Amino acid sequence: MKLKGIALTAGILISLNLGIAAQQQPQTLSLMPYPAQVDQQQGGFRLAPDFTVATSGAADERLYGGATRFLRRLDGRTGLFFTQEHVTASSKQGQQGLLIKTSRPGEVKLDEDESYRLKVDNKGILLEAETDIGALRGLETLLQLVLADEQGYYIPAIEIQDSPRFPWRGLMIDVARHFQPMEVIKRNLDGMAAVKMNVLHLHLTDDQGFRVESKVYPQFHEKASEGEYFTQEQIKEIIRYADARGIRVVPEFDVPGHATSWVVAFPELASAPGPYTLENNSGVFDPTLDPTNEKTYEVLQGFFAEMAALFPDPYFHIGGDENEGKQWDANAKIQAFMKKNKLADNHELQTYFNNRIISFLEKKGKKVIGWDEILQPNLSKSSVIQSWRGAEGLAQAAKQGYTTILSNGYYIDLLHRASDHYLNDPLPAGNTLTAEERKRVLGGEAPIWSELVTPTTIDSRIWPRTAAIAERLWSPREVNDVEDMYRRLDYISFRLEELGLQHKRNQQVLLRNLSNGKPIEPLQTLVDVVEPMKGYTRNPGGNTYKTYSPYTLFADAATADAPAARRFNTLVEDYIQTKDGAARKEIIQWLEKWQENHALMEPLIVQSPVLKSIEGLSANLSNIAILGLQAMNSSKGTMAGKKAADHASDTKQAMEQLEKAREQGGRTELQIVDAIEKLVMQDSSSPVGG
């Protein structure tokens, strides 16, 4: 990654604690997404209580609300008690402050201009944008630029020109499996705005629930939601809240599969006799709408017409995924229909169904999105393909003339590391698409499926990793330095807390509950070196957990990118390459801490039996820490004179212990095993006998 005018090796703490000399040289910036062009200069702008924000030019009301929120967030961060209360169209420009210039009101729509230009010097700040939405994006960058030194708070002198690489930068929240109430949606909209994401995709129906009020068919929310759903007024409030942040809201109603909640309300629409009840497990289930039943289209058209009016965005998601067709295969009437209409298989039958739905929705002014299973011959070219099964499907759809959105590689519920998502590009270098085909790749979406997610834990499953995805979708492809991404991600994670996001705080809440009110330090030490089991291995077959199971356990407190493990693994790599003394010292400090931790955990486990499931995990951490210490001591010559046979035996035993340490505990896995194995193997390959 080449970033103009900044030193990538400086740490974030350095940039936050420089004194007067801070403004004599360029700073290490912690911007995310990183702007397209950055030119750092000498000096900076000092913040004071008389700081003001004024606007110039045409804009939507969202600019004044956004600028006021900016002012309050900046005031809360600095404690300066700014004298200005609100930003309005009539706010006057002060002697030193921020002037926002816009050319026209923006529209919250695909391909709206979100570019901005930012100039900071010692006299003031100028933010220019074609639209007020672009100005909102610039305000978020400005907040990320705020630094501090002994004199107070300041913004370094800088010129930025910025615009997004992709127009579709989304977060999909599944509110069907585990309902996520209004406060969850709003705080995550704030997080999205902070990292310049612009599409909230709400997955509103699935086998576990139907989560929106219907006044046309109230049996949907009355019979299939267990009382947890958004009223239409709440949906309107979500849309207003999102619009004020320049974010579109796209609804998804999954058909014809994932349809249990549909047929709980309307059993006559099912492809097999009922009765049906909402699912409490996760997975793929049989209930499927009957595409040969005209009542199916009557109900869908009535409901979709209602929802098309409720959700103003022109894009409308119909799901279409994971229909295994078991009920269709077993239904003689459906088979006869297929034969009569020369539909060769279930794919062609689903395309018949999809095209009827698409035709209706197009008359309502909607463009239909579906998961990539809908990509079949004869599918309407107006459809948008959302690829979850692989980048190949995205490329195939683009080549066939469909617009596309990438989600494969962005599934944040699978708890893969931020680096995995960060290096997953909708249009990677060397792709074989033509220029016209590349235009059909709109961008990407990060889905958070909620099988194992509750309102308490959802933020920790979305943030901060989604900020890395946001950067991949906004910033130039060449911005791809993983280590620098992690440096900036740590800062952004901390800053997201001021928006009310609970990804850091709620880990402490869960650990306190698990410790039964006792000190949580030993638990914190352990959770910082483990990650939840990846993919679907934590919940194999979807049957280990039910919707009402406890999601308050150790695995729920653990997160991807275990912070202590990431630090330790980097240290070990550096030490093996350089034999650096400072790295060696820190490695030993970590190992000594982990060696002692199990003795501190044992009293907690006795007093809180829920922790019994991680007893072996805790013991394994202590045991492999001892192996690491032995390897480090051996590398300094303290084991000199040991016989080769004994050395080989010790190495074999160490490998067995390390293999045991790879076993999961409490549905989590230690993330330092490979690094300690490298230390042991380095020791085993060193000369024996002095």
C-alpha positions in Angstrom: 0.0 0.0 0.0 1.4 3.4 -1.0 0.0 6.3 1.1 1.3 9.8 0.2 3.0 11.7 2.9 2.6 9.4 5.8 5.0 7.1 7.7 3.3 3.7 8.0 5.6 2.4 10.7 4.6 4.9 13.5 2.2 3.6 16.0 -1.2 5.2 16.8 -0.2 6.1 20.4 2.7 8.1 19.0 0.3 10.1 16.8 -2.0 10.8 19.7 0.7 11.9 22.2 3.1 14.1 20.3 3.8 17.5 21.9 4.4 20.8 20.2 6.6 19.1 17.7 3.6 17.1 16.4 2.8 19.8 14.0 6.3 20.1 12.6 6.1 16.8 10.8 3.6 14.5 9.1 1.5 12.3 11.3 0.5 8.7 11.0 -3.1 8.8 10.1 -5.8 6.4 11.4 -8.3 6.9 8.6 -10.7 4.1 7.6 -11.7 3.8 4.8 -8.5 5.4 3.6 -9.1 8.3 1.2 -8.3 8.1 -2.5 -5.8 11.0 -2.3 -4.1 12.4 0.8 -1.5 15.2 0.9 -0.3 16.0 4.4 1.2 19.4 5.1 2.9 21.3 7.8 0.9 22.8 10.7 -2.6 22.2 11.7 -5.9 23.7 13.0 -6.3 24.1 16.8 -9.8 23.5 18.2 -11.2 26.0 20.7 -14.6 26.7 22.4 -15.4 29.3 19.7 -15.2 26.7 17.0 -18.1 27.0 14.6 -19.7 25.1 11.7 -21.4 26.9 8.8 -22.7 25.9 5.4 -22.9 27.4 2.0 -24.9 26.3 -1.0 -27.9 24.0 -1.7 -28.4 21.0 0.6 -31.0 18.6 2.0 -31.9 19.0 5.7 -29.8 15.9 6.4 -26.7 18.1 6.1 -27.7 20.3 9.1 -28.6 17.3 11.2 -25.4 15.6 10.2 -23.3 18.7 10.9 -24.9 19.1 14.3 -24.2 15.5 15.2 -20.6 16.1 14.1 -20.3 19.2 16.3 -21.7 17.3 19.4 -19.5 14.3 18.8 -16.4 16.5 18.5 -17.5 18.5 21.6 -18.0 15.2 23.5 -14.6 14.0 22.5 -12.7 17.2 23.4 -14.8 18.5 26.3 -14.4 22.1 24.9 -18.0 23.2 25.5 -18.5 24.7 22.0 -20.7 27.7 22.2 -22.6 26.7 19.0 -25.6 24.6 19.7 -26.9 23.7 16.3 -25.9 23.9 12.6 -28.6 25.4 10.4 -28.8 27.0 6.9 -28.4 30.4 8.6 -25.4 29.5 10.8 -22.7 32.2 10.4 -19.1 31.4 9.6 -16.8 32.3 12.5 -13.3 33.6 12.4 -11.9 30.1 12.6 -14.0 27.1 12.0 -15.5 24.7 9.5 -17.2 25.8 6.3 -19.2 23.2 4.4 -19.9 24.0 0.7 -22.4 21.9 -1.3 -23.7 22.3 -4.8 -27.1 20.4 -4.5 -29.2 18.3 -2.3 -28.3 14.6 -2.6 -30.6 11.7 -3.2 -30.2 8.5 -1.2 -30.0 6.3 -4.3 -27.5 4.1 -6.1 -24.7 6.0 -7.9 -25.3 9.3 -6.1 -22.2 11.5 -5.9 -20.5 10.8 -2.5 -17.2 12.5 -3.3 -15.8 15.3 -1.2 -12.7 17.5 -0.9 -11.2 18.5 2.5 -8.6 21.2 3.2 -7.3 22.0 6.7 -4.7 24.7 7.5 -4.0 26.9 10.5 -6.8 29.3 9.5 -9.7 26.9 9.3 -11.3 23.9 7.6 -13.0 23.8 4.2 -15.2 20.8 3.2 -16.6 20.9 -0.4 -18.9 18.3 -1.9 -21.2 18.1 -4.8 -24.0 16.8 -2.5 -24.7 16.9 1.2 -24.2 13.1 1.2 -20.6 13.6 0.1 -20.3 16.2 2.8 -21.5 13.7 5.4 -18.7 11.3 4.3 -16.2 14.1 4.6 -17.3 14.9 8.2 -16.6 11.3 9.2 -13.1 11.7 7.8 -12.7 14.9 9.7 -13.6 13.3 13.0 -11.0 10.6 12.3 -8.3 13.2 11.8 -8.7 14.7 15.3 -5.4 14.4 17.3 -4.2 15.6 20.7 -1.0 16.9 22.2 0.1 18.8 25.3 -1.5 22.0 24.0 -4.9 20.4 23.3 -6.8 19.1 20.3 -6.0 19.8 16.7 -6.5 18.6 13.2 -3.3 18.3 11.1 -2.9 20.4 8.0 -4.0 18.3 5.1 -5.7 18.2 1.7 -7.9 15.2 0.8 -9.8 14.3 -2.3 -12.0 11.3 -1.9 -14.7 9.2 -3.6 -15.8 5.6 -3.3 -14.6 2.8 -5.6 -17.9 1.0 -5.5 -21.4 2.5 -5.2 -22.9 -0.4 -3.2 -21.3 -0.9 0.2 -23.7 -2.8 2.4 -24.4 -4.5 5.6 -27.1 -7.2 5.7 -28.6 -7.8 9.1 -30.7 -11.0 9.6 -33.5 -10.0 12.0 -35.5 -13.2 11.3 -33.6 -15.9 13.1 -32.9 -13.8 16.2 -34.9 -10.6 16.2 -32.8 -7.4 16.4 -34.8 -4.5 17.8 -34.8 -0.9 16.8 -31.9 0.2 19.1 -29.7 -2.4 17.5 -30.5 -1.3 14.0 -30.0 2.4 14.8 -26.6 2.1 16.5 -25.4 -0.1 13.6 -26.6 2.5 11.1 -24.4 5.0 13.0 -21.5 2.6 12.7 -22.1 2.1 9.0 -22.2 5.9 8.5 -18.9 6.3 10.4 -17.1 4.0 7.8 -19.0 5.3 4.8 -21.3 2.3 4.1 -24.5 3.2 2.3 -26.8 0.2 2.1 -28.7 -1.5 5.0 -30.2 -4.8 3.8 -32.8 -6.2 6.2 -33.4 -10.0 6.0 -37.0 -9.9 7.3 -38.4 -13.4 6.8 -37.1 -16.9 7.3 -38.0 -20.3 8.9 -37.7 -18.8 12.4 -39.8 -15.7 12.0 -41.7 -13.1 10.0 -40.5 -9.7 11.3 -42.6 -7.0 9.7 -46.2 -5.8 10.3 -48.6 -6.4 7.4 -51.9 -4.5 7.4 -53.0 -6.4 4.3 -52.3 -9.9 5.8 -51.9 -9.4 9.5 -51.7 -13.1 10.0 -48.1 -12.9 9.0 -46.9 -11.0 12.0 -49.6 -12.2 14.3 -49.0 -15.9 13.7 -45.4 -16.1 12.6 -43.4 -13.6 14.7 -43.9 -14.7 18.3 -44.6 -11.0 19.0 -41.2 -9.8 17.8 -41.5 -7.7 14.6 -41.2 -4.2 13.3 -44.3 -2.2 13.0 -44.7 -0.2 9.8 -44.1 3.0 11.8 -40.9 1.5 13.1 -39.8 0.6 9.5 -40.5 4.2 8.5 -38.4 5.4 11.4 -35.5 3.1 10.4 -35.7 4.5 6.8 -35.8 8.1 8.1 -32.8 7.4 10.4 -30.9 5.8 7.6 -31.7 8.5 5.1 -30.4 11.2 7.5 -27.0 9.3 7.3 -27.1 8.8 3.5 -27.9 5.1 3.8 -30.5 3.2 1.7 -32.7 0.5 3.2 -33.3 -2.6 1.1 -35.8 -5.2 2.4 -35.6 -9.0 1.8 -38.5 -11.4 1.8 -37.1 -14.8 1.1 -39.1 -17.0 -1.3 -39.9 -19.7 -2.3 -37.6 -21.6 0.1 -36.8 -20.6 3.7 -40.6 -20.3 3.9 -41.7 -21.8 7.2 -42.9 -18.5 8.6 -44.9 -17.9 5.4 -46.8 -21.2 5.6 -47.3 -20.9 9.4 -49.5 -17.9 8.4 -50.8 -19.4 5.2 -50.6 -23.2 5.2 -52.5 -23.3 1.9 -49.5 -21.8 0.1 -47.2 -24.7 1.0 -46.1 -27.4 -1.3 -46.9 -30.1 1.2 -49.7 -30.5 3.8 -49.1 -28.9 7.2 -49.5 -28.1 10.0 -46.4 -26.0 10.3 -44.7 -24.4 13.3 -41.8 -21.9 13.4 -38.3 -23.5 13.5 -36.1 -23.4 16.5 -33.1 -24.9 14.9 -30.8 -23.5 12.2 -30.3 -25.0 8.7 -32.2 -25.6 5.5 -35.7 -26.9 5.9 -38.3 -28.4 3.6 -41.2 -25.9 3.6 -41.5 -24.2 0.2 -44.1 -22.1 -1.4 -46.2 -23.8 -4.1 -45.4 -22.1 -7.5 -48.3 -23.8 -9.2 -50.9 -22.4 -6.8 -52.4 -19.2 -8.0 -53.2 -18.3 -4.4 -49.5 -18.1 -3.8 -49.2 -15.3 -6.4 -52.3 -13.6 -5.0 -50.9 -13.4 -1.5 -47.4 -12.5 -2.6 -48.6 -9.7 -4.9 -50.8 -8.3 -2.2 -48.0 -8.4 0.4 -45.3 -7.2 -2.0 -47.4 -4.3 -3.2 -47.8 -3.3 0.5 -44.0 -3.6 1.2 -43.1 -1.9 -2.1 -45.0 1.2 -0.9 -43.5 0.9 2.6 -39.8 0.7 1.4 -39.1 3.5 -1.1 -35.8 2.2 -2.4 -36.1 0.8 -5.9 -34.3 -2.4 -5.0 -36.3 -5.3 -3.5 -34.7 -8.6 -2.5 -36.6 -11.9 -2.9 -34.0 -14.3 -1.5 -34.3 -17.4 -3.7 -31.6 -19.4 -2.0 -31.3 -22.9 -0.7 -34.5 -24.3 -2.2 -33.7 -28.1 -2.2 -37.0 -28.8 -3.9 -37.9 -31.8 -1.7 -41.6 -30.8 -1.4 -41.8 -30.1 -5.1 -40.4 -33.5 -6.0 -42.9 -35.3 -3.7 -45.9 -33.3 -5.0 -47.7 -35.1 -7.9 -49.6 -31.9 -8.8 -46.4 -29.9 -9.1 -44.8 -32.6 -11.1 -47.7 -32.7 -13.5 -47.5 -28.9 -13.9 -43.8 -29.1 -14.7 -44.5 -31.7 -17.4 -47.3 -29.8 -18.9 -45.3 -26.6 -19.1 -42.1 -28.3 -20.2 -40.1 -27.3 -17.2 -37.2 -29.8 -17.1 -36.3 -29.5 -13.4 -36.7 -27.5 -10.2 -34.4 -24.8 -11.4 -36.6 -24.1 -14.3 -39.7 -24.2 -12.1 -38.1 -21.7 -9.7 -37.2 -19.4 -12.7 -40.8 -19.6 -13.8 -41.8 -18.5 -10.2 -39.1 -15.8 -10.1 -40.1 -14.3 -13.4 -43.7 -13.9 -12.4 -42.7 -12.2 -9.2 -40.1 -10.0 -11.0 -42.7 -9.0 -13.6 -45.1 -7.9 -10.9 -42.5 -6.0 -8.9 -41.2 -4.2 -12.0 -44.7 -2.8 -12.5 -44.3 -1.4 -8.9 -41.1 0.3 -9.9 -38.8 -2.2 -8.3 -35.6 -3.9 -9.4 -35.3 -7.4 -8.0 -32.3 -8.8 -6.2 -31.8 -12.5 -5.5 -29.1 -14.8 -4.1 -27.0 -16.4 -6.8 -29.2 -19.6 -7.0 -31.7 -17.5 -9.0 -29.1 -17.2 -11.8 -30.6 -19.7 -14.3 -31.3 -19.6 -18.0 -34.3 -17.3 -19.0 -34.1 -15.3 -15.8 -35.1 -11.7 -16.4 -32.0 -9.6 -17.2 -33.3 -6.8 -14.9 -32.4 -9.0 -11.9 -29.4 -8.3 -9.6 -27.4 -11.3 -8.5 -26.0 -11.3 -5.0 -23.2 -13.8 -5.0 -22.7 -15.8 -1.7 -21.4 -19.1 -3.1 -18.3 -17.8 -4.9 -16.6 -15.1 -6.9 -17.0 -17.3 -10.0 -20.7 -16.9 -9.8 -20.3 -13.1 -9.6 -18.1 -13.1 -12.7 -20.4 -15.4 -14.5 -23.4 -13.2 -13.8 -21.6 -10.1 -14.9 -20.5 -11.8 -18.2 -24.2 -12.8 -18.8 -25.3 -9.2 -18.5 -26.6 -9.1 -14.9 -25.6 -6.5 -12.3 -24.0 -8.1 -9.3 -23.1 -7.7 -5.6 -20.4 -9.8 -3.8 -21.1 -11.3 -0.4 -18.9 -14.4 -0.7 -15.9 -13.7 1.5 -17.7 -11.1 3.6 -19.8 -13.4 5.8 -18.9 -11.9 9.1 -21.0 -14.3 11.1 -18.5 -17.1 10.2 -16.0 -15.2 12.4 -13.1 -15.3 10.0 -10.3 -12.7 10.6 -10.5 -9.2 9.3 -7.5 -9.8 7.0 -9.5 -12.6 5.2 -12.3 -10.1 4.4 -9.9 -7.3 3.7 -8.1 -9.1 0.9 -11.3 -10.3 -0.7 -11.9 -7.9 -3.6 -15.0 -7.7 -5.8 -12.7 -6.9 -8.7 -9.3 -8.3 -7.9 -6.2 -7.4 -9.9 -6.0 -9.6 -12.9 -9.7 -10.2 -13.3 -10.8 -11.2 -16.8 -13.9 -9.1 -17.0 -14.2 -6.4 -19.7 -14.6 -2.8 -18.8 -18.4 -3.0 -19.5 -18.7 -6.2 -17.4 -16.7 -4.5 -14.5 -19.3 -1.8 -14.4 -21.9 -4.4 -13.6 -20.2 -5.2 -10.3 -21.9 -2.8 -8.0 -19.8 -3.6 -4.9 -20.4 -5.8 -1.9 -22.4 -6.6 1.3 -21.3 -8.1 4.6 -24.0 -10.4 5.8 -24.5 -11.1 9.6 -26.8 -14.1 9.8 -28.2 -14.4 13.2 -28.4 -18.1 14.0 -25.9 -17.5 16.9 -26.4 -13.8 17.4 -28.4 -11.9 19.9 -28.8 -8.1 20.5 -26.1 -8.5 23.2 -23.5 -10.0 20.9 -24.4 -8.7 17.4 -22.1 -5.7 17.6 -19.1 -7.8 18.4 -19.8 -10.0 15.4 -20.2 -7.0 13.1 -17.5 -4.6 14.4 -14.7 -3.8 14.0 -14.2 -6.3 11.1 -16.9 -4.7 8.9 -14.8 -1.5 8.9 -12.2 -3.4 7.0 -14.8 -4.5 4.5 -16.0 -0.9 4.2 -12.5 0.1 3.3 -12.2 -2.6 0.7 -15.4 -1.3 -1.0 -14.5 2.4 -0.7 -10.8 2.8 -1.0 -8.5 2.2 -4.0 -7.5 -1.5 -4.6 -3.9 -0.5 -3.9 -4.8 0.2 -0.3 -4.2 -3.3 0.9 -1.5 -3.4 3.6 -2.8 -5.8 6.2 -0.6 -4.7 9.1 -1.5 -1.1 8.6 -5.2 -2.1 8.3 -5.0 -3.7 11.7 -3.3 -0.6 13.2 -6.1 1.6 11.9 -8.8 -0.9 12.7 -7.9 -0.9 16.4 -8.3 2.9 16.5 -11.6 2.8 14.6 -12.9 0.1 16.9 -12.3 2.4 19.9 -13.9 5.3 18.2 -17.1 3.3 17.2 -17.9 3.1 20.9 -18.8 6.8 21.0 -21.7 6.0 18.7 -23.1 3.6 21.3 -21.9 0.4 19.7 -21.3 -2.3 22.3 -18.8 -4.6 20.7 -16.2 -4.0 23.3 -18.3 -3.3 26.4 -20.6 -6.3 26.1 -17.6 -8.7 26.3 -17.0 -7.4 29.8 -20.7 -7.9 30.6 -20.6 -11.5 29.5 -17.4 -12.2 31.3 -18.7 -10.8 34.5 -21.8 -13.0 34.3 -19.6 -16.0 33.6 -17.4 -15.3 36.6 -20.4 -15.1 38.9 -19.4 -11.6 40.0 -15.7 -12.5 40.7 -12.7 -10.7 39.1 -12.6 -11.4 35.4 -8.9 -10.9 34.8 -8.1 -14.7 34.3 -11.1 -15.0 32.0 -10.0 -11.9 30.0 -6.5 -13.3 29.6 -8.0 -16.5 28.2 -10.6 -14.9 25.9 -7.9 -12.7 24.4 -6.1 -15.7 23.0 -9.1 -17.7 21.7 -11.6 -17.3 18.8 -14.9 -19.0 18.4 -15.0 -22.0 16.1 -15.0 -20.9 12.5 -17.7 -21.3 9.9 -20.5 -23.6 10.9 -18.4 -25.9 13.1 -19.6 -24.3 16.3 -23.1 -25.3 15.4 -22.8 -28.5 13.2 -25.9 -29.3 11.3 -27.7 -26.4 12.9 -28.8 -28.6 15.8 -26.4 -27.8 18.7 -28.2 -24.5 19.4 -31.8 -23.6 19.3 -33.2 -20.1 19.0 -33.9 -20.1 22.7 -30.5 -21.6 23.8 -28.1 -19.5 26.0 -26.0 -17.2 23.9 -24.2 -16.0 27.0 -21.3 -18.5 27.1 -17.6 -18.2 26.7 -17.8 -18.6 22.9 -20.2 -15.6 22.8 -17.6 -13.4 24.6 -14.8 -14.5 22.3 -14.3 -12.6 19.1 -12.5 -13.0 15.8 -9.0 -11.6 15.7 -8.1 -12.5 19.3 -6.0 -9.4 20.2 -3.3 -11.0 22.4 -2.9 -13.9 20.0 -2.5 -11.6 17.1 0.2 -9.6 18.9 2.0 -12.7 20.1 2.0 -14.4 16.7 3.5 -11.3 15.1 6.2 -11.2 17.8 7.1 -14.8 17.2 7.4 -14.3 13.5 9.6 -11.3 14.0 11.8 -13.0 16.6 12.4 -16.1 14.5 13.5 -13.9 11.6 15.6 -11.4 13.6 16.3 -12.8 17.1 15.4 -9.3 18.3 16.0 -8.9 22.0 13.0 -6.8 22.7 10.7 -9.3 20.9 12.2 -12.1 22.9 11.5 -10.2 26.2 7.9 -9.6 25.3 7.3 -13.2 24.2 8.6 -14.4 27.5 6.3 -12.0 29.4 3.3 -13.3 27.5 4.3 -16.9 28.1 4.8 -16.4 31.8 1.4 -14.7 32.1 -0.3 -17.6 30.4 1.6 -20.2 32.4 0.2 -18.7 35.6 -3.3 -18.1 34.4 -4.8 -21.6 34.9 -4.0 -21.4 38.6 -6.1 -18.2 38.7 -8.9 -19.8 36.7 -9.4 -22.8 38.9 -11.1 -21.0 41.8 -13.4 -19.3 39.3 -14.4 -22.6 37.7 -15.2 -24.0 41.2 -17.5 -21.0 42.0 -19.0 -20.8 38.5 -19.7 -24.3 37.1 -20.7 -22.8 33.7 -17.0 -22.4 33.1 -16.3 -26.1 33.4 -16.5 -26.4 29.6 -13.3 -24.3 29.3 -11.3 -26.0 32.1 -9.3 -28.1 29.6 -8.8 -25.1 27.3 -7.4 -23.1 30.2 -5.1 -26.0 31.3 -3.9 -26.3 27.7 -2.9 -22.6 27.6 -0.8 -23.1 30.7 0.8 -26.3 29.4 1.8 -24.9 26.0 3.1 -21.7 27.6 5.5 -23.8 29.6 6.6 -25.5 26.3 7.2 -22.0 24.8 9.2 -20.9 27.8 11.3 -24.1 27.6 12.0 -23.5 24.0 13.0 -19.8 24.6 15.3 -20.9 27.4 16.8 -23.6 25.3 17.5 -21.1 22.5 19.6 -19.2 25.0 21.8 -22.2 25.8 20.3 -23.2 29.2 19.6 -26.7 27.8 23.2 -27.2 26.4 24.6 -30.6 27.0 21.3 -32.4 26.8 21.5 -35.7 24.9 20.1 -35.8 21.4 17.8 -38.7 22.3 16.4 -36.9 25.2 15.9 -33.7 23.1 14.1 -35.7 20.5 11.8 -37.3 23.1 11.0 -33.9 24.6 10.2 -32.6 21.2 7.8 -35.5 20.5 6.0 -34.9 23.8 5.8 -31.2 23.1 4.2 -32.0 19.7 1.6 -34.2 21.4 0.8 -31.5 23.9 0.4 -29.0 21.1 -1.8 -31.2 19.2 -4.0 -31.7 22.3 -4.1 -27.9 22.7 -5.7 -27.6 19.2 -8.9 -29.2 20.6 -11.8 -26.9 21.1 -13.0 -25.9 24.5 -16.3 -24.2 25.2 -16.7 -24.0 21.4 -13.5 -21.9 21.1 -10.0 -22.6 19.9 -6.6 -21.4 21.1 -4.9 -19.1 18.5 -1.3 -19.3 19.7 -0.6 -23.0 19.1 1.0 -22.5 15.8 3.3 -19.8 17.1 4.5 -21.9 20.1 5.0 -24.8 17.7 7.3 -22.7 15.7 9.3 -21.9 18.8 9.5 -25.5 19.8 10.5 -26.6 16.3 13.1 -23.9 16.1 14.5 -25.2 19.4 14.5 -28.9 18.2 16.4 -27.9 15.1 19.1 -26.1 17.0 22.4 -27.9 17.8 22.4 -30.1 20.9 25.2 -30.7 23.3 26.8 -27.2 23.4 
